[in-house]
């Protein structure tokens, strides 16, 4: 019995040692990946495969590294091996990596099939819908892409990338209302990143665009909006003409009061949200994005926290906004609490 026990214990010790070595190689590979040393990471993952051939984790990590290297065929190959392993902890990620790689190889039809298969197997998962949306957009099918963004947001309203992509699509197609509300929401979720810097500039561009006045002939006004946008975007375009020149309503006898650019942004945002909400109430066939964004933004604009919201979403591009946030910590806390209680 002692001999048998010794053999079993020795085998168990060897098994634990091998698992420890495997785990250490995977950790080392991930660390290298995070530093951008993708080829070196693949070397470590390959060593791990020598310990555990067919490991779904190792194959997925190799696929992910190849994806970042732009070697998409190898990314697909190792994603397939990860899927074949049927290891539950990597299956969803392997499907996403495979679909995204196929998309970037220009094989959108195959990518769409991969994502649809994944949705059937693992839904609800907002990342499948988001990546399917990206593929549809790359396949020049923006309507289907927007539908999948709606699905992604429905599963996870806090997925900032979905709001950002919708805002950028709307901005590119000169759909002012849709672009503004989705970027407002994105910047609420992600106010101070590299992406938010560009998103904020896009938001301000949307708010300030739509109408141009001929400098030589001020009576000559040109409107630049999507011809299918209708009266709502036309009104917003006309409202954009006095961006940065907002004054509180007052008697003619009262002397004009200078306001800051940030205060003008707050005033303009509140007026535009109010206008969009009014149009939305008159539209019996509301688009999904109107139903999702506008009741919340309108409620926020009527609350005591709208000023904090505007400084919050401006902080990536405005020192004045950052200063206000630092000088008003109590208002910031109350605003965040309100958001957590009321956001869809």
VOBAVEX-816401 format. One record per residue (C-alpha): x, y, z; residue number from 1. Coordinates in Angstrom, 1 decimal, padded with zeros to 4 digits. Example, Ala and Ser with C-alpha at 12.3 -4.5 7.8 and 13.67 -1.06 7.14 Angstrom:
BEGIN
<atom><u>012.3</u><v>-004.5</v><w>007.8</w><num>1</num></atom>
<atom><u>013.7</u><v>-001.1</v><w>007.1</w><num>2</num></atom>
//
This chain:
BEGIN
<atom><u>000.0</u><v>000.0</v><w>000.0</w><num>1</num></atom>
<atom><u>002.8</u><v>002.4</v><w>000.8</w><num>2</num></atom>
<atom><u>004.4</u><v>001.8</v><w>-002.6</w><num>3</num></atom>
<atom><u>001.1</u><v>002.5</v><w>-004.4</w><num>4</num></atom>
<atom><u>000.5</u><v>005.6</v><w>-002.3</w><num>5</num></atom>
<atom><u>003.9</u><v>006.9</v><w>-003.1</w><num>6</num></atom>
<atom><u>003.4</u><v>006.4</v><w>-006.9</w><num>7</num></atom>
<atom><u>000.0</u><v>008.2</v><w>-006.7</w><num>8</num></atom>
<atom><u>001.5</u><v>011.1</v><w>-004.7</w><num>9</num></atom>
<atom><u>004.4</u><v>011.4</v><w>-007.1</w><num>10</num></atom>
<atom><u>002.1</u><v>011.5</v><w>-010.0</w><num>11</num></atom>
<atom><u>-000.1</u><v>014.1</v><w>-008.4</w><num>12</num></atom>
<atom><u>003.0</u><v>016.2</v><w>-007.6</w><num>13</num></atom>
<atom><u>004.2</u><v>016.0</v><w>-011.2</w><num>14</num></atom>
<atom><u>000.7</u><v>017.0</v><w>-012.4</w><num>15</num></atom>
<atom><u>000.6</u><v>020.0</v><w>-010.1</w><num>16</num></atom>
<atom><u>004.1</u><v>021.0</v><w>-011.2</w><num>17</num></atom>
<atom><u>003.1</u><v>020.8</v><w>-014.8</w><num>18</num></atom>
<atom><u>000.0</u><v>022.9</v><w>-014.2</w><num>19</num></atom>
<atom><u>002.1</u><v>025.5</v><w>-012.4</w><num>20</num></atom>
<atom><u>004.5</u><v>025.6</v><w>-015.2</w><num>21</num></atom>
<atom><u>001.7</u><v>026.0</v><w>-017.7</w><num>22</num></atom>
<atom><u>000.1</u><v>028.8</v><w>-015.7</w><num>23</num></atom>
<atom><u>003.3</u><v>030.6</v><w>-015.3</w><num>24</num></atom>
<atom><u>004.0</u><v>030.5</v><w>-019.1</w><num>25</num></atom>
<atom><u>000.5</u><v>031.9</v><w>-019.8</w><num>26</num></atom>
<atom><u>001.0</u><v>034.6</v><w>-017.2</w><num>27</num></atom>
<atom><u>004.3</u><v>035.5</v><w>-018.7</w><num>28</num></atom>
<atom><u>002.8</u><v>035.6</v><w>-022.2</w><num>29</num></atom>
<atom><u>000.0</u><v>037.9</v><w>-021.2</w><num>30</num></atom>
<atom><u>002.4</u><v>040.2</v><w>-019.5</w><num>31</num></atom>
<atom><u>004.5</u><v>040.4</v><w>-022.7</w><num>32</num></atom>
<atom><u>001.3</u><v>040.9</v><w>-024.8</w><num>33</num></atom>
<atom><u>000.2</u><v>043.8</v><w>-022.6</w><num>34</num></atom>
<atom><u>003.6</u><v>045.4</v><w>-023.3</w><num>35</num></atom>
<atom><u>003.1</u><v>045.0</v><w>-027.0</w><num>36</num></atom>
<atom><u>005.6</u><v>042.2</v><w>-027.4</w><num>37</num></atom>
<atom><u>003.2</u><v>040.0</v><w>-029.3</w><num>38</num></atom>
<atom><u>005.7</u><v>037.7</v><w>-031.0</w><num>39</num></atom>
<atom><u>007.5</u><v>037.1</v><w>-027.7</w><num>40</num></atom>
<atom><u>004.2</u><v>036.3</v><w>-026.1</w><num>41</num></atom>
<atom><u>003.4</u><v>033.8</v><w>-028.8</w><num>42</num></atom>
<atom><u>006.7</u><v>032.0</v><w>-027.9</w><num>43</num></atom>
<atom><u>005.6</u><v>031.6</v><w>-024.3</w><num>44</num></atom>
<atom><u>002.2</u><v>030.4</v><w>-025.3</w><num>45</num></atom>
<atom><u>003.7</u><v>027.8</v><w>-027.7</w><num>46</num></atom>
<atom><u>005.8</u><v>026.5</v><w>-024.8</w><num>47</num></atom>
<atom><u>002.6</u><v>026.2</v><w>-022.8</w><num>48</num></atom>
<atom><u>001.2</u><v>024.1</v><w>-025.6</w><num>49</num></atom>
<atom><u>004.1</u><v>021.7</v><w>-025.2</w><num>50</num></atom>
<atom><u>002.9</u><v>021.0</v><w>-021.6</w><num>51</num></atom>
<atom><u>-000.8</u><v>020.9</v><w>-022.5</w><num>52</num></atom>
<atom><u>-001.3</u><v>020.2</v><w>-026.2</w><num>53</num></atom>
<atom><u>-004.7</u><v>021.4</v><w>-027.4</w><num>54</num></atom>
<atom><u>-005.2</u><v>023.9</v><w>-024.6</w><num>55</num></atom>
<atom><u>-008.0</u><v>026.3</v><w>-025.5</w><num>56</num></atom>
<atom><u>-006.5</u><v>029.0</v><w>-023.4</w><num>57</num></atom>
<atom><u>-003.1</u><v>028.8</v><w>-025.1</w><num>58</num></atom>
<atom><u>-004.6</u><v>028.7</v><w>-028.5</w><num>59</num></atom>
<atom><u>-006.9</u><v>031.7</v><w>-027.8</w><num>60</num></atom>
<atom><u>-004.0</u><v>033.8</v><w>-026.5</w><num>61</num></atom>
<atom><u>-001.9</u><v>032.9</v><w>-029.6</w><num>62</num></atom>
<atom><u>-004.9</u><v>033.9</v><w>-031.8</w><num>63</num></atom>
<atom><u>-005.3</u><v>037.2</v><w>-029.9</w><num>64</num></atom>
<atom><u>-001.6</u><v>038.0</v><w>-030.2</w><num>65</num></atom>
<atom><u>-001.7</u><v>037.2</v><w>-034.0</w><num>66</num></atom>
<atom><u>-004.8</u><v>039.5</v><w>-034.2</w><num>67</num></atom>
<atom><u>-002.7</u><v>042.4</v><w>-032.8</w><num>68</num></atom>
<atom><u>000.1</u><v>041.6</v><w>-035.1</w><num>69</num></atom>
<atom><u>-002.3</u><v>041.8</v><w>-038.1</w><num>70</num></atom>
<atom><u>-001.6</u><v>038.2</v><w>-039.0</w><num>71</num></atom>
<atom><u>-005.3</u><v>037.5</v><w>-039.3</w><num>72</num></atom>
<atom><u>-005.1</u><v>034.1</v><w>-041.0</w><num>73</num></atom>
<atom><u>-003.1</u><v>032.7</v><w>-038.1</w><num>74</num></atom>
<atom><u>-005.6</u><v>034.4</v><w>-035.7</w><num>75</num></atom>
<atom><u>-008.4</u><v>032.5</v><w>-037.4</w><num>76</num></atom>
<atom><u>-006.5</u><v>029.2</v><w>-037.3</w><num>77</num></atom>
<atom><u>-005.8</u><v>029.4</v><w>-033.6</w><num>78</num></atom>
<atom><u>-009.3</u><v>030.7</v><w>-032.8</w><num>79</num></atom>
<atom><u>-010.7</u><v>027.6</v><w>-034.5</w><num>80</num></atom>
<atom><u>-008.4</u><v>025.4</v><w>-032.3</w><num>81</num></atom>
<atom><u>-009.6</u><v>027.3</v><w>-029.2</w><num>82</num></atom>
<atom><u>-013.2</u><v>026.7</v><w>-030.3</w><num>83</num></atom>
<atom><u>-012.5</u><v>023.0</v><w>-030.9</w><num>84</num></atom>
<atom><u>-011.2</u><v>022.7</v><w>-027.4</w><num>85</num></atom>
<atom><u>-014.7</u><v>023.5</v><w>-026.1</w><num>86</num></atom>
<atom><u>-013.2</u><v>025.2</v><w>-023.0</w><num>87</num></atom>
<atom><u>-016.1</u><v>027.3</v><w>-021.8</w><num>88</num></atom>
<atom><u>-013.9</u><v>030.1</v><w>-020.4</w><num>89</num></atom>
<atom><u>-012.4</u><v>031.0</v><w>-023.8</w><num>90</num></atom>
<atom><u>-015.2</u><v>030.0</v><w>-026.2</w><num>91</num></atom>
<atom><u>-016.9</u><v>033.4</v><w>-026.5</w><num>92</num></atom>
<atom><u>-013.7</u><v>035.3</v><w>-026.9</w><num>93</num></atom>
<atom><u>-012.5</u><v>032.8</v><w>-029.5</w><num>94</num></atom>
<atom><u>-015.6</u><v>033.4</v><w>-031.6</w><num>95</num></atom>
<atom><u>-015.1</u><v>037.2</v><w>-031.3</w><num>96</num></atom>
<atom><u>-011.5</u><v>036.9</v><w>-032.3</w><num>97</num></atom>
<atom><u>-012.3</u><v>034.7</v><w>-035.3</w><num>98</num></atom>
<atom><u>-015.2</u><v>036.9</v><w>-036.5</w><num>99</num></atom>
<atom><u>-013.2</u><v>040.1</v><w>-036.2</w><num>100</num></atom>
<atom><u>-010.2</u><v>038.5</v><w>-038.0</w><num>101</num></atom>
<atom><u>-012.4</u><v>037.4</v><w>-040.9</w><num>102</num></atom>
<atom><u>-013.9</u><v>040.8</v><w>-041.1</w><num>103</num></atom>
<atom><u>-010.4</u><v>042.4</v><w>-041.4</w><num>104</num></atom>
<atom><u>-009.5</u><v>039.8</v><w>-044.0</w><num>105</num></atom>
<atom><u>-012.4</u><v>041.2</v><w>-046.0</w><num>106</num></atom>
<atom><u>-014.5</u><v>038.1</v><w>-045.5</w><num>107</num></atom>
<atom><u>-017.5</u><v>039.8</v><w>-044.0</w><num>108</num></atom>
<atom><u>-020.0</u><v>037.1</v><w>-045.0</w><num>109</num></atom>
<atom><u>-018.0</u><v>034.5</v><w>-043.1</w><num>110</num></atom>
<atom><u>-017.6</u><v>036.9</v><w>-040.2</w><num>111</num></atom>
<atom><u>-021.3</u><v>037.5</v><w>-040.0</w><num>112</num></atom>
<atom><u>-022.0</u><v>033.8</v><w>-039.9</w><num>113</num></atom>
<atom><u>-019.5</u><v>033.4</v><w>-037.0</w><num>114</num></atom>
<atom><u>-021.1</u><v>036.2</v><w>-035.0</w><num>115</num></atom>
<atom><u>-024.6</u><v>034.9</v><w>-035.6</w><num>116</num></atom>
<atom><u>-023.6</u><v>031.4</v><w>-034.5</w><num>117</num></atom>
<atom><u>-022.1</u><v>032.8</v><w>-031.4</w><num>118</num></atom>
<atom><u>-025.2</u><v>034.9</v><w>-030.6</w><num>119</num></atom>
<atom><u>-027.3</u><v>031.7</v><w>-030.8</w><num>120</num></atom>
<atom><u>-024.9</u><v>029.8</v><w>-028.5</w><num>121</num></atom>
<atom><u>-024.1</u><v>032.5</v><w>-025.9</w><num>122</num></atom>
<atom><u>-026.6</u><v>035.3</v><w>-026.1</w><num>123</num></atom>
<atom><u>-027.1</u><v>037.6</v><w>-024.2</w><num>124</num></atom>
<atom><u>-023.6</u><v>039.0</v><w>-024.8</w><num>125</num></atom>
<atom><u>-023.3</u><v>042.6</v><w>-026.0</w><num>126</num></atom>
<atom><u>-019.8</u><v>042.1</v><w>-027.5</w><num>127</num></atom>
<atom><u>-021.2</u><v>039.7</v><w>-030.2</w><num>128</num></atom>
<atom><u>-023.8</u><v>042.3</v><w>-031.2</w><num>129</num></atom>
<atom><u>-021.2</u><v>045.1</v><w>-031.2</w><num>130</num></atom>
<atom><u>-018.7</u><v>043.2</v><w>-033.3</w><num>131</num></atom>
<atom><u>-021.4</u><v>042.1</v><w>-035.7</w><num>132</num></atom>
<atom><u>-022.4</u><v>045.7</v><w>-036.0</w><num>133</num></atom>
<atom><u>-018.8</u><v>046.6</v><w>-036.9</w><num>134</num></atom>
<atom><u>-018.8</u><v>043.9</v><w>-039.5</w><num>135</num></atom>
<atom><u>-022.1</u><v>045.1</v><w>-041.1</w><num>136</num></atom>
<atom><u>-020.7</u><v>048.6</v><w>-041.2</w><num>137</num></atom>
<atom><u>-017.5</u><v>047.5</v><w>-042.9</w><num>138</num></atom>
<atom><u>-019.8</u><v>045.5</v><w>-045.3</w><num>139</num></atom>
<atom><u>-021.6</u><v>048.8</v><w>-046.1</w><num>140</num></atom>
<atom><u>-024.8</u><v>047.8</v><w>-044.4</w><num>141</num></atom>
<atom><u>-025.1</u><v>050.6</v><w>-041.8</w><num>142</num></atom>
<atom><u>-028.8</u><v>050.0</v><w>-041.2</w><num>143</num></atom>
<atom><u>-028.1</u><v>046.4</v><w>-040.0</w><num>144</num></atom>
<atom><u>-025.1</u><v>047.7</v><w>-038.1</w><num>145</num></atom>
<atom><u>-027.3</u><v>050.2</v><w>-036.2</w><num>146</num></atom>
<atom><u>-029.8</u><v>047.4</v><w>-035.4</w><num>147</num></atom>
<atom><u>-027.0</u><v>045.4</v><w>-033.8</w><num>148</num></atom>
<atom><u>-025.8</u><v>048.4</v><w>-031.9</w><num>149</num></atom>
<atom><u>-029.3</u><v>048.7</v><w>-030.5</w><num>150</num></atom>
<atom><u>-029.1</u><v>045.1</v><w>-029.5</w><num>151</num></atom>
<atom><u>-025.7</u><v>045.6</v><w>-027.8</w><num>152</num></atom>
<atom><u>-027.0</u><v>048.6</v><w>-025.9</w><num>153</num></atom>
<atom><u>-030.1</u><v>046.7</v><w>-024.9</w><num>154</num></atom>
<atom><u>-028.0</u><v>044.0</v><w>-023.4</w><num>155</num></atom>
<atom><u>-025.5</u><v>046.4</v><w>-021.8</w><num>156</num></atom>
<atom><u>-026.4</u><v>050.0</v><w>-021.7</w><num>157</num></atom>
<atom><u>-023.0</u><v>050.9</v><w>-020.2</w><num>158</num></atom>
<atom><u>-021.1</u><v>049.6</v><w>-023.2</w><num>159</num></atom>
<atom><u>-019.5</u><v>052.9</v><w>-024.1</w><num>160</num></atom>
<atom><u>-018.1</u><v>051.7</v><w>-027.5</w><num>161</num></atom>
<atom><u>-021.6</u><v>051.0</v><w>-028.8</w><num>162</num></atom>
<atom><u>-022.7</u><v>054.6</v><w>-028.1</w><num>163</num></atom>
<atom><u>-019.5</u><v>056.0</v><w>-029.6</w><num>164</num></atom>
<atom><u>-019.9</u><v>054.0</v><w>-032.8</w><num>165</num></atom>
<atom><u>-023.5</u><v>055.1</v><w>-033.2</w><num>166</num></atom>
<atom><u>-022.5</u><v>058.7</v><w>-032.6</w><num>167</num></atom>
<atom><u>-019.7</u><v>058.5</v><w>-035.2</w><num>168</num></atom>
<atom><u>-022.0</u><v>056.9</v><w>-037.8</w><num>169</num></atom>
<atom><u>-024.7</u><v>059.6</v><w>-037.3</w><num>170</num></atom>
<atom><u>-022.1</u><v>062.4</v><w>-037.4</w><num>171</num></atom>
<atom><u>-020.7</u><v>061.0</v><w>-040.7</w><num>172</num></atom>
<atom><u>-024.2</u><v>061.0</v><w>-042.2</w><num>173</num></atom>
<atom><u>-025.1</u><v>064.4</v><w>-040.8</w><num>174</num></atom>
<atom><u>-027.9</u><v>063.1</v><w>-038.5</w><num>175</num></atom>
<atom><u>-027.6</u><v>065.7</v><w>-035.9</w><num>176</num></atom>
<atom><u>-030.1</u><v>064.5</v><w>-033.3</w><num>177</num></atom>
<atom><u>-028.9</u><v>060.9</v><w>-033.2</w><num>178</num></atom>
<atom><u>-025.3</u><v>061.9</v><w>-033.2</w><num>179</num></atom>
<atom><u>-025.7</u><v>064.4</v><w>-030.3</w><num>180</num></atom>
<atom><u>-027.6</u><v>062.1</v><w>-028.0</w><num>181</num></atom>
<atom><u>-025.4</u><v>059.1</v><w>-028.4</w><num>182</num></atom>
<atom><u>-022.2</u><v>061.2</v><w>-027.9</w><num>183</num></atom>
<atom><u>-023.7</u><v>062.8</v><w>-024.8</w><num>184</num></atom>
<atom><u>-024.3</u><v>059.4</v><w>-023.4</w><num>185</num></atom>
<atom><u>-020.9</u><v>058.1</v><w>-024.4</w><num>186</num></atom>
<atom><u>-019.1</u><v>061.0</v><w>-022.8</w><num>187</num></atom>
<atom><u>-021.2</u><v>060.5</v><w>-019.6</w><num>188</num></atom>
<atom><u>-019.8</u><v>056.9</v><w>-019.5</w><num>189</num></atom>
<atom><u>-016.3</u><v>057.7</v><w>-020.6</w><num>190</num></atom>
<atom><u>-015.5</u><v>061.4</v><w>-020.0</w><num>191</num></atom>
<atom><u>-011.7</u><v>061.4</v><w>-019.9</w><num>192</num></atom>
<atom><u>-009.9</u><v>059.1</v><w>-022.3</w><num>193</num></atom>
<atom><u>-008.2</u><v>059.5</v><w>-025.6</w><num>194</num></atom>
<atom><u>-011.4</u><v>058.5</v><w>-027.3</w><num>195</num></atom>
<atom><u>-013.4</u><v>061.0</v><w>-025.4</w><num>196</num></atom>
<atom><u>-011.2</u><v>063.9</v><w>-026.5</w><num>197</num></atom>
<atom><u>-012.2</u><v>063.2</v><w>-030.1</w><num>198</num></atom>
<atom><u>-015.8</u><v>062.4</v><w>-029.3</w><num>199</num></atom>
<atom><u>-016.2</u><v>065.7</v><w>-027.5</w><num>200</num></atom>
<atom><u>-014.8</u><v>067.6</v><w>-030.5</w><num>201</num></atom>
<atom><u>-017.2</u><v>065.6</v><w>-032.7</w><num>202</num></atom>
<atom><u>-020.1</u><v>066.5</v><w>-030.4</w><num>203</num></atom>
<atom><u>-019.3</u><v>070.2</v><w>-030.5</w><num>204</num></atom>
<atom><u>-018.8</u><v>070.1</v><w>-034.3</w><num>205</num></atom>
<atom><u>-022.3</u><v>068.5</v><w>-034.6</w><num>206</num></atom>
<atom><u>-023.8</u><v>071.2</v><w>-032.4</w><num>207</num></atom>
<atom><u>-022.1</u><v>074.0</v><w>-034.2</w><num>208</num></atom>
<atom><u>-022.7</u><v>072.7</v><w>-037.8</w><num>209</num></atom>
<atom><u>-025.6</u><v>072.7</v><w>-040.1</w><num>210</num></atom>
<atom><u>-025.8</u><v>076.3</v><w>-041.2</w><num>211</num></atom>
<atom><u>-023.2</u><v>078.6</v><w>-042.7</w><num>212</num></atom>
<atom><u>-023.6</u><v>082.3</v><w>-043.4</w><num>213</num></atom>
<atom><u>-022.0</u><v>084.0</v><w>-046.3</w><num>214</num></atom>
<atom><u>-019.6</u><v>086.6</v><w>-044.9</w><num>215</num></atom>
<atom><u>-020.1</u><v>088.9</v><w>-047.9</w><num>216</num></atom>
<atom><u>-023.8</u><v>088.5</v><w>-047.8</w><num>217</num></atom>
<atom><u>-025.2</u><v>087.8</v><w>-044.3</w><num>218</num></atom>
<atom><u>-028.7</u><v>087.2</v><w>-045.7</w><num>219</num></atom>
<atom><u>-027.4</u><v>084.2</v><w>-047.6</w><num>220</num></atom>
<atom><u>-027.7</u><v>081.1</v><w>-045.4</w><num>221</num></atom>
<atom><u>-026.7</u><v>077.6</v><w>-046.5</w><num>222</num></atom>
<atom><u>-028.1</u><v>074.6</v><w>-044.6</w><num>223</num></atom>
<atom><u>-026.0</u><v>071.4</v><w>-044.4</w><num>224</num></atom>
<atom><u>-028.0</u><v>068.4</v><w>-043.1</w><num>225</num></atom>
<atom><u>-029.1</u><v>065.0</v><w>-044.3</w><num>226</num></atom>
<atom><u>-032.1</u><v>065.6</v><w>-046.7</w><num>227</num></atom>
<atom><u>-033.9</u><v>062.8</v><w>-044.9</w><num>228</num></atom>
<atom><u>-033.5</u><v>064.3</v><w>-041.4</w><num>229</num></atom>
<atom><u>-036.6</u><v>066.4</v><w>-041.4</w><num>230</num></atom>
<atom><u>-037.7</u><v>069.4</v><w>-039.4</w><num>231</num></atom>
<atom><u>-036.0</u><v>068.3</v><w>-036.2</w><num>232</num></atom>
<atom><u>-032.5</u><v>068.5</v><w>-037.5</w><num>233</num></atom>
<atom><u>-033.4</u><v>071.7</v><w>-039.4</w><num>234</num></atom>
<atom><u>-034.4</u><v>073.4</v><w>-036.2</w><num>235</num></atom>
<atom><u>-031.1</u><v>072.2</v><w>-034.5</w><num>236</num></atom>
<atom><u>-029.1</u><v>073.5</v><w>-037.4</w><num>237</num></atom>
<atom><u>-030.8</u><v>076.9</v><w>-037.1</w><num>238</num></atom>
<atom><u>-030.1</u><v>076.8</v><w>-033.3</w><num>239</num></atom>
<atom><u>-026.4</u><v>076.2</v><w>-034.0</w><num>240</num></atom>
<atom><u>-026.0</u><v>079.6</v><w>-035.6</w><num>241</num></atom>
<atom><u>-025.6</u><v>081.4</v><w>-032.3</w><num>242</num></atom>
<atom><u>-023.4</u><v>078.8</v><w>-030.6</w><num>243</num></atom>
<atom><u>-021.2</u><v>080.4</v><w>-028.0</w><num>244</num></atom>
<atom><u>-023.4</u><v>083.6</v><w>-027.9</w><num>245</num></atom>
<atom><u>-026.2</u><v>082.4</v><w>-025.6</w><num>246</num></atom>
<atom><u>-027.5</u><v>084.9</v><w>-023.1</w><num>247</num></atom>
<atom><u>-030.2</u><v>084.3</v><w>-020.5</w><num>248</num></atom>
<atom><u>-033.5</u><v>085.8</v><w>-021.5</w><num>249</num></atom>
<atom><u>-033.7</u><v>089.3</v><w>-020.0</w><num>250</num></atom>
<atom><u>-035.2</u><v>092.8</v><w>-020.5</w><num>251</num></atom>
<atom><u>-033.7</u><v>095.0</v><w>-023.1</w><num>252</num></atom>
<atom><u>-032.8</u><v>097.5</v><w>-020.3</w><num>253</num></atom>
<atom><u>-030.6</u><v>095.0</v><w>-018.6</w><num>254</num></atom>
<atom><u>-027.0</u><v>095.2</v><w>-019.5</w><num>255</num></atom>
<atom><u>-025.6</u><v>092.1</v><w>-021.3</w><num>256</num></atom>
<atom><u>-023.6</u><v>089.8</v><w>-019.1</w><num>257</num></atom>
<atom><u>-020.6</u><v>088.0</v><w>-020.5</w><num>258</num></atom>
<atom><u>-020.7</u><v>084.3</v><w>-020.1</w><num>259</num></atom>
<atom><u>-018.0</u><v>081.7</v><w>-020.5</w><num>260</num></atom>
<atom><u>-017.7</u><v>079.2</v><w>-023.3</w><num>261</num></atom>
<atom><u>-018.6</u><v>076.4</v><w>-020.8</w><num>262</num></atom>
<atom><u>-021.7</u><v>078.3</v><w>-019.7</w><num>263</num></atom>
<atom><u>-022.7</u><v>078.8</v><w>-023.3</w><num>264</num></atom>
<atom><u>-022.3</u><v>075.0</v><w>-023.9</w><num>265</num></atom>
<atom><u>-024.5</u><v>074.3</v><w>-020.9</w><num>266</num></atom>
<atom><u>-027.2</u><v>076.6</v><w>-022.2</w><num>267</num></atom>
<atom><u>-027.0</u><v>075.3</v><w>-025.8</w><num>268</num></atom>
<atom><u>-027.1</u><v>071.7</v><w>-024.7</w><num>269</num></atom>
<atom><u>-030.2</u><v>072.2</v><w>-022.5</w><num>270</num></atom>
<atom><u>-032.0</u><v>074.0</v><w>-025.4</w><num>271</num></atom>
<atom><u>-031.1</u><v>071.4</v><w>-028.0</w><num>272</num></atom>
<atom><u>-032.1</u><v>068.5</v><w>-025.7</w><num>273</num></atom>
<atom><u>-035.4</u><v>070.2</v><w>-025.0</w><num>274</num></atom>
<atom><u>-036.1</u><v>070.7</v><w>-028.7</w><num>275</num></atom>
<atom><u>-035.2</u><v>067.1</v><w>-029.5</w><num>276</num></atom>
<atom><u>-037.5</u><v>065.8</v><w>-026.7</w><num>277</num></atom>
<atom><u>-040.4</u><v>067.9</v><w>-027.9</w><num>278</num></atom>
<atom><u>-040.1</u><v>066.5</v><w>-031.4</w><num>279</num></atom>
<atom><u>-039.8</u><v>063.1</v><w>-030.0</w><num>280</num></atom>
<atom><u>-043.1</u><v>063.4</v><w>-028.1</w><num>281</num></atom>
<atom><u>-044.8</u><v>064.5</v><w>-031.4</w><num>282</num></atom>
<atom><u>-043.4</u><v>061.4</v><w>-033.2</w><num>283</num></atom>
<atom><u>-045.8</u><v>058.5</v><w>-032.6</w><num>284</num></atom>
<atom><u>-043.3</u><v>056.1</v><w>-034.4</w><num>285</num></atom>
<atom><u>-040.3</u><v>056.7</v><w>-032.3</w><num>286</num></atom>
<atom><u>-037.0</u><v>055.3</v><w>-033.3</w><num>287</num></atom>
<atom><u>-035.3</u><v>053.1</v><w>-030.7</w><num>288</num></atom>
<atom><u>-032.6</u><v>055.6</v><w>-030.0</w><num>289</num></atom>
<atom><u>-035.2</u><v>058.3</v><w>-029.2</w><num>290</num></atom>
<atom><u>-036.9</u><v>056.0</v><w>-026.7</w><num>291</num></atom>
<atom><u>-033.6</u><v>055.1</v><w>-025.1</w><num>292</num></atom>
<atom><u>-031.7</u><v>058.4</v><w>-024.9</w><num>293</num></atom>
<atom><u>-034.2</u><v>061.3</v><w>-024.9</w><num>294</num></atom>
<atom><u>-036.4</u><v>060.7</v><w>-021.8</w><num>295</num></atom>
<atom><u>-033.2</u><v>060.3</v><w>-019.7</w><num>296</num></atom>
<atom><u>-031.4</u><v>063.3</v><w>-021.2</w><num>297</num></atom>
<atom><u>-034.5</u><v>065.4</v><w>-020.8</w><num>298</num></atom>
<atom><u>-034.9</u><v>064.4</v><w>-017.2</w><num>299</num></atom>
<atom><u>-031.3</u><v>065.2</v><w>-016.6</w><num>300</num></atom>
<atom><u>-031.5</u><v>068.6</v><w>-018.3</w><num>301</num></atom>
<atom><u>-034.4</u><v>069.5</v><w>-015.9</w><num>302</num></atom>
<atom><u>-032.5</u><v>068.4</v><w>-012.9</w><num>303</num></atom>
<atom><u>-030.1</u><v>070.3</v><w>-010.7</w><num>304</num></atom>
<atom><u>-027.3</u><v>068.1</v><w>-011.9</w><num>305</num></atom>
<atom><u>-027.2</u><v>069.2</v><w>-015.5</w><num>306</num></atom>
<atom><u>-024.4</u><v>071.7</v><w>-014.9</w><num>307</num></atom>
<atom><u>-022.2</u><v>069.0</v><w>-013.4</w><num>308</num></atom>
<atom><u>-023.1</u><v>066.7</v><w>-016.3</w><num>309</num></atom>
<atom><u>-021.9</u><v>069.3</v><w>-018.8</w><num>310</num></atom>
<atom><u>-018.6</u><v>069.9</v><w>-017.0</w><num>311</num></atom>
<atom><u>-018.2</u><v>066.1</v><w>-016.6</w><num>312</num></atom>
<atom><u>-018.5</u><v>065.4</v><w>-020.3</w><num>313</num></atom>
<atom><u>-016.2</u><v>068.4</v><w>-021.2</w><num>314</num></atom>
<atom><u>-013.3</u><v>067.5</v><w>-018.9</w><num>315</num></atom>
<atom><u>-011.2</u><v>065.8</v><w>-021.6</w><num>316</num></atom>
<atom><u>-010.9</u><v>069.1</v><w>-023.6</w><num>317</num></atom>
<atom><u>-011.4</u><v>071.8</v><w>-021.1</w><num>318</num></atom>
<atom><u>-009.2</u><v>072.9</v><w>-018.2</w><num>319</num></atom>
<atom><u>-012.0</u><v>075.1</v><w>-016.9</w><num>320</num></atom>
<atom><u>-014.3</u><v>072.0</v><w>-016.7</w><num>321</num></atom>
<atom><u>-011.6</u><v>070.1</v><w>-014.8</w><num>322</num></atom>
<atom><u>-011.2</u><v>073.0</v><w>-012.4</w><num>323</num></atom>
<atom><u>-014.9</u><v>073.2</v><w>-011.8</w><num>324</num></atom>
<atom><u>-015.1</u><v>069.4</v><w>-011.1</w><num>325</num></atom>
<atom><u>-012.2</u><v>069.7</v><w>-008.6</w><num>326</num></atom>
<atom><u>-013.7</u><v>072.8</v><w>-006.9</w><num>327</num></atom>
<atom><u>-017.2</u><v>071.2</v><w>-006.6</w><num>328</num></atom>
<atom><u>-016.7</u><v>067.7</v><w>-005.3</w><num>329</num></atom>
<atom><u>-020.1</u><v>067.5</v><w>-003.5</w><num>330</num></atom>
<atom><u>-021.9</u><v>068.5</v><w>-006.7</w><num>331</num></atom>
<atom><u>-020.0</u><v>065.8</v><w>-008.6</w><num>332</num></atom>
<atom><u>-020.9</u><v>063.1</v><w>-006.0</w><num>333</num></atom>
<atom><u>-024.6</u><v>064.1</v><w>-006.1</w><num>334</num></atom>
<atom><u>-024.5</u><v>064.0</v><w>-009.9</w><num>335</num></atom>
<atom><u>-022.9</u><v>060.5</v><w>-010.0</w><num>336</num></atom>
<atom><u>-025.5</u><v>059.3</v><w>-007.5</w><num>337</num></atom>
<atom><u>-028.3</u><v>060.7</v><w>-009.6</w><num>338</num></atom>
<atom><u>-026.9</u><v>059.0</v><w>-012.7</w><num>339</num></atom>
<atom><u>-026.6</u><v>055.6</v><w>-011.0</w><num>340</num></atom>
<atom><u>-030.2</u><v>055.9</v><w>-009.9</w><num>341</num></atom>
<atom><u>-031.8</u><v>057.1</v><w>-013.1</w><num>342</num></atom>
<atom><u>-029.7</u><v>055.9</v><w>-016.1</w><num>343</num></atom>
<atom><u>-031.5</u><v>053.4</v><w>-018.3</w><num>344</num></atom>
//
